[in-house]
């Protein structure tokens, strides 16, 4: 009996891993019906009779985005919400444009690893491990950097001219949580006493930061 225990543990682990993985496709395509009221883990499929080439195409990454905002950067997503044909395929792209000195602030993607390819300019990039170790590098046009799934990461244009990158994800909808916005602009708001204790600052400082992240009216 004792000899069977390791075999049982190994088998159970393999079955658990298999159960946690995304299922294989059961048809050629499953174009997302973004107007469906049915809620599933993903999107329901359109009838094959109603799909077209437009469901698999998107021109939104062709031109630079406007970067005249607080952070001097803009992310243009090409995910399942823009390309319904990506539904169930587990991939997506984004274009990120940066003004000189522009920052894509610290954030995470809970559902995907990210790989960035620099189109123009130079970027300072990095991610932080769960042991609070910063892994960072400066990358230039034609170079690539990988940000592991779920880890806090950032990119900053370290040059005096605009920069741009194309980033790819192993998810049709990777999700993004920008750390500062998540904490200081949540609805309803995160209690001040949580933030003051977490950041070891006073209530006035917390309220000042919250005011800067408040939606523009």
N, C-alpha and C positions, 0 to 999 in steps of 0.2 A: 504493500500500500504506500509506504513512504517513497518508493521509487516513482510512483505515479504523480506525486505532488508537483515536482518541477514541470512535468509534462502538462498537467492540468493548468498550472499558472501560465505557462507559455501559450497554450491554446486559448485560454481565456483572454490574455493580453492581445493576441492576434485578432480574435473575434471582436473585442472592444474597439480596436483600431479600425477594423473594417466597418463597424457600425458607425463610427464617428466620421468616416470619409464621405465626401459628396458622392451621390449615386452616379452611375454611368448614364449617359444619354440613352433614351429608349426610342428616339426618332432622329431623323437627320437634323432638324432644327426645331426650336421652340421659341419663336419670336414673341417677345413680351407683349401682352395686351395691357398697356399702361392705363387703359380706361376701365378695366374690369374691377368690379367691387368685391371680387373674391380675394381673400387674403391667404397667401401661402408663404412658405419660406423661399421667397423669390417672386416670380410673376407667373400668372397663368399664360397659356399659349394661345396665340391667334389661330384661327383656322388656316390651314395651309393654303386654302383657296384665296385668302385675303392678304397674303404676304407679297412683298415686292422687293426689288433691289434697294429701294429707299430705306427699308428696314435694316439694311446692312451697311449703310453709307452715312458719312458725316463730314462736313467740310469746316467744322468749327475750329480746327487746330491750324488752319492754313495761314491765318494772320495773327500778328502780335496782339495781345490783350492790353487794355488800358491799365497803367500802373500808377495813376495819380490818386493814390489812397494812402492811408496812414502807414502801411508797411512797405509801400513801394513795390508790390508784387501782385500778380493775379494768376489764379489757377483756373484753367478752362478744362473741364472734364469731358471725356468721351467714354462714358460708362453706359450701362444698360438703359438708363433714363434718357440718354440721347441717341443710342443705337439699340433699338429693341432686339435686333438679331443677336446681340451678345448674351441674351438670356440663356442660362445653363452652361455657357462656354467657359466661364472662369477666367476671363481676361478683360482688361480695359486699359485705357491710356489717359493721360492728361498732358496739357501743355502748361508750363509755368513761365511767365514773363517777369522780369525783374528790372526796375529802374536802377540807375547807378546807386549802389549802397542799399538796394532793396532787399527785404528779408521775407522769406516764407517762414513764419514764426514756428517755434517748437510745437509739434503736434504728433499724433499717432494715427495709424490706420489699423483698427482692431481686426480687420478681416483679410489683410493682405501684406505680403512682402512687396517692396517697391524697388525698382531699378531705374536709375536716372541716367540719361544720355544728354550731354551738353551740346546744344545746337550752336550757341553763340556766347562769347564772353568767358568769364571765369567765375567759379563759385567756391565759397568756403562751405563745406558740407560736413555733417556729423550726426551720430546717434549716440545715445547713452544707454549702457547696459543696465540690467537690474542690480548690478553691484556698484552702480553710479560711476562707471568708467566711461569717459568720453572717447569715442573712436572718430577721428576727424581727419580731413584732408582738403587741400585745395585742388580742384579739378578744372580743366579747361576744355575748349571746343574739341569734340570727338572722344572725350573720356567718359567713363562710366563709374557710377558708385551705387552700392546696394544698401538699402535700409531694411533690416529684418522686421518681420511682422510684429506689430504691437509695440515696438520700442519708440521712445520719444526721439524725434529727429528734426533737422532744420536744414535750410539752404540760405546762403546770403551772397549777393553779388558783391565781390570784393574789388570790382573795377570801376572805372569812371565812364563807362559806356553801358548801354543796355545789355542784358544777357537773357538767354532763353534755354529751356531744357524740355525734353520729352521724357515723361516718366511712365513706366508700365507696371501693372499690378496683376497678380494672379487671382483676381476676383473681378466679377462683373460689376460689383458695387462695394469698393473697399471700405467706405466710411472714413470720415476724418473727424478727429477731436483735437481742436486747437487748445492747448493747455490753458492759456490766459483767458480766452473767451469762454471756455467750458466752466471755469471756476468763477469768473467775475461777471458773466452775462447770462447765467442760467435763469430759466423761468420755471417755477418761482426761484428767487435768488438763494444761493447758498448762504446760510446764516453768517452774520459777521463774526460771531464768536468762534465759528469753525475756522474761518480764514485768518483771524487774528492769531489764533493759537498755532495754526499750521505754518504761517509765515513769520511768526514772532514779531508782529507789528501791531500798532494801535488801530482803533476803529476809524480814526480820521484818515489814515493811510488807505485802509480798505475801501472806505466810501469814495475817496478820491479816484482810486483805480476803477471802481465800479462805474463812476460817472463817465470815465473816458471810454468805457466799453458799452455804454448805454446806446440803444438804437437811435439813429438820427431821426428827428421828427420833422 
